[in-house]
């Protein structure tokens, strides 16, 4: 466990240094895009590190994250709608989410907007929702609106909170980094568990 936490610490420090790099925005966009369609790690980690390092750019960093996440979400939707057997199915199998997708399909018939919104705003794995939304032919306009509202509220809230309380939060993260890392892993795994039992 100590080795894993040490690696996470190095990753966090690296992302703080990345904030001054001219391509930091592109890295944030790429991570947000990937997480919405196939990658397991959410962009919140990099967003937090970058806003802590450059708090005055909080709105721009939140905007980049939102745009990357929405673009990735649309890509996930297209994967489900057009390339499910080739790309979508292997991704779902990788996360062992076959039963989850089947149960989500039942929810889409009545609560498609709220299903997408909840996943966009909470730790629930958004990628599973984007791919399954395309596969079950959820109304694309409704999908985009729900995703836009959910992702915007989430990332603007995180970035805005860090802008207001950046230094105390940075000190808090530095002091309790190991505990926060464990909590993050629990939330990440809990998101997949929540999908299984909520949908």
C-alpha positions as CSV (number, residue, x, y, z in Angstrom):
1,X,0.0,0.0,0.0
2,X,2.8,2.4,0.9
3,X,4.3,1.9,-2.6
4,X,1.0,2.7,-4.2
5,X,0.5,5.8,-2.1
6,X,4.1,6.9,-2.9
7,X,3.4,6.6,-6.6
8,X,0.1,8.6,-6.2
9,X,2.1,11.3,-4.4
10,X,4.6,11.5,-7.2
11,X,1.8,11.7,-9.7
12,X,0.1,14.5,-7.7
13,X,3.4,16.5,-7.5
14,X,4.0,15.9,-11.2
15,X,0.5,17.3,-12.0
16,X,1.2,20.4,-9.9
17,X,4.4,21.0,-11.9
18,X,2.4,20.4,-15.1
19,X,0.4,23.5,-14.4
20,X,3.2,25.8,-15.6
21,X,3.6,23.8,-18.8
22,X,2.2,25.3,-22.0
23,X,0.4,22.0,-22.8
24,X,-1.3,21.6,-19.4
25,X,-4.6,22.5,-20.9
26,X,-4.3,19.9,-23.6
27,X,-3.4,17.2,-21.0
28,X,-6.5,18.2,-19.0
29,X,-8.7,18.1,-22.1
30,X,-7.3,14.7,-23.2
31,X,-7.9,13.1,-19.7
32,X,-11.4,14.5,-19.5
33,X,-12.2,13.2,-23.0
34,X,-10.7,9.7,-22.3
35,X,-12.5,9.3,-19.0
36,X,-15.9,10.0,-20.6
37,X,-15.5,7.1,-23.1
38,X,-13.1,4.5,-21.9
39,X,-10.4,5.6,-19.3
40,X,-11.0,4.7,-15.6
41,X,-9.4,7.7,-13.9
42,X,-11.6,10.9,-13.7
43,X,-10.2,14.3,-14.7
44,X,-11.0,15.7,-11.2
45,X,-7.5,14.8,-10.0
46,X,-5.7,16.9,-12.6
47,X,-8.3,19.7,-12.4
48,X,-7.7,19.9,-8.7
49,X,-3.9,20.0,-9.0
50,X,-4.0,22.6,-11.8
51,X,-6.4,24.9,-10.0
52,X,-4.4,24.6,-6.8
53,X,-1.3,25.6,-8.7
54,X,-3.0,28.4,-10.8
55,X,-6.1,29.5,-8.9
56,X,-6.7,32.5,-11.1
57,X,-7.3,30.3,-14.1
58,X,-10.0,28.3,-12.4
59,X,-12.8,29.2,-14.9
60,X,-10.6,28.4,-17.9
61,X,-9.5,25.0,-16.5
62,X,-13.1,24.1,-15.6
63,X,-14.2,25.1,-19.1
64,X,-11.5,22.9,-20.6
65,X,-12.5,20.0,-18.4
66,X,-16.2,20.4,-19.3
67,X,-15.5,20.7,-23.1
68,X,-13.2,17.6,-23.0
69,X,-15.7,15.6,-21.0
70,X,-18.6,16.5,-23.2
71,X,-16.7,15.7,-26.4
72,X,-15.6,12.4,-24.9
73,X,-19.2,11.7,-23.8
74,X,-20.4,12.2,-27.4
75,X,-17.6,9.9,-28.5
76,X,-18.9,7.3,-26.0
77,X,-22.4,7.8,-27.3
78,X,-21.2,7.2,-30.9
79,X,-19.3,4.1,-29.7
80,X,-22.5,2.7,-28.3
81,X,-24.7,3.6,-31.2
82,X,-22.4,2.7,-34.1
83,X,-19.3,0.8,-32.9
84,X,-20.7,-1.2,-30.0
85,X,-19.7,-4.6,-31.2
86,X,-16.2,-3.5,-32.1
87,X,-15.3,-1.0,-29.4
88,X,-18.1,-0.6,-26.9
89,X,-18.5,-4.3,-26.0
90,X,-14.8,-4.8,-25.2
91,X,-14.9,-1.6,-23.0
92,X,-18.0,-2.8,-21.1
93,X,-16.4,-6.3,-20.7
94,X,-13.2,-4.7,-19.4
95,X,-15.2,-3.1,-16.5
96,X,-17.3,-6.2,-16.1
97,X,-20.4,-4.0,-16.6
98,X,-22.5,-6.2,-18.8
99,X,-25.3,-6.7,-16.2
100,X,-25.1,-3.0,-15.4
101,X,-25.7,-2.0,-19.0
102,X,-28.6,-4.3,-19.3
103,X,-30.2,-2.9,-16.2
104,X,-29.5,0.7,-17.3
105,X,-31.4,0.0,-20.5
106,X,-34.6,-0.5,-18.4
107,X,-34.1,2.9,-16.8
108,X,-33.6,4.7,-20.0
109,X,-37.2,4.1,-21.1
110,X,-38.5,6.3,-18.3
111,X,-35.6,8.3,-16.8
112,X,-33.1,8.8,-19.6
113,X,-32.4,12.5,-18.7
114,X,-32.0,11.9,-15.0
115,X,-29.9,8.8,-15.5
116,X,-27.4,10.7,-17.6
117,X,-27.4,13.7,-15.4
118,X,-26.8,11.7,-12.2
119,X,-23.8,9.9,-13.8
120,X,-22.4,13.2,-15.2
121,X,-22.5,14.9,-11.8
122,X,-21.6,12.1,-9.4
123,X,-18.7,9.6,-9.1
124,X,-20.9,7.0,-11.0
125,X,-18.7,5.9,-14.0
126,X,-19.9,8.3,-16.8
127,X,-18.3,6.2,-19.5
128,X,-20.7,3.3,-18.9
129,X,-23.6,5.7,-19.2
130,X,-22.4,7.3,-22.4
131,X,-21.8,4.1,-24.2
132,X,-25.1,2.5,-23.1
133,X,-27.0,5.7,-24.0
134,X,-25.8,5.3,-27.6
135,X,-26.5,1.6,-27.6
136,X,-30.1,2.0,-26.3
137,X,-30.7,4.9,-28.7
138,X,-31.4,7.6,-26.0
139,X,-32.5,10.9,-27.6
140,X,-29.2,12.6,-28.5
141,X,-30.4,16.1,-27.7
142,X,-31.5,15.0,-24.2
143,X,-28.2,13.2,-23.7
144,X,-26.2,16.3,-24.6
145,X,-28.3,18.6,-22.4
146,X,-28.2,16.3,-19.4
147,X,-24.4,15.8,-19.8
148,X,-23.8,19.5,-20.2
149,X,-25.7,20.4,-17.1
150,X,-24.2,17.6,-15.0
151,X,-20.6,18.0,-16.1
152,X,-20.7,21.8,-15.9
153,X,-22.1,21.8,-12.3
154,X,-19.5,19.2,-11.2
155,X,-16.4,20.8,-12.6
156,X,-17.4,24.4,-12.0
157,X,-18.2,23.6,-8.4
158,X,-14.8,21.9,-7.9
159,X,-12.8,24.6,-9.6
160,X,-14.8,27.4,-7.9
161,X,-14.4,25.9,-4.5
162,X,-10.6,25.6,-5.0
163,X,-10.5,29.2,-6.2
164,X,-12.1,30.4,-3.0
165,X,-10.2,28.2,-0.6
166,X,-7.2,27.2,-2.7
167,X,-4.4,27.6,-0.2
168,X,-6.2,26.0,2.8
169,X,-7.3,23.1,0.6
170,X,-3.8,22.7,-0.8
171,X,-2.4,22.5,2.8
172,X,-5.2,20.0,3.7
173,X,-4.4,17.8,0.7
174,X,-0.7,17.9,1.5
175,X,-1.3,17.0,5.1
176,X,-3.8,14.2,4.5
177,X,-2.7,13.0,1.1
178,X,-2.6,9.3,1.9
179,X,-6.0,9.3,3.5
180,X,-7.5,11.2,0.7
181,X,-5.9,8.8,-1.8
182,X,-7.6,5.9,-0.1
183,X,-10.9,7.7,0.0
184,X,-10.6,8.5,-3.8
185,X,-10.1,4.8,-4.6
186,X,-13.1,3.8,-2.4
187,X,-15.2,6.4,-4.3
188,X,-14.0,5.2,-7.6
189,X,-14.9,1.6,-6.8
190,X,-18.0,2.7,-5.1
191,X,-19.2,4.4,-8.3
192,X,-19.2,1.1,-10.1
193,X,-21.0,-0.6,-7.2
194,X,-23.5,2.2,-7.1
195,X,-24.4,1.7,-10.7
196,X,-25.0,-2.0,-10.2
197,X,-27.5,-1.4,-7.3
198,X,-29.1,1.9,-8.4
199,X,-29.8,0.8,-12.0
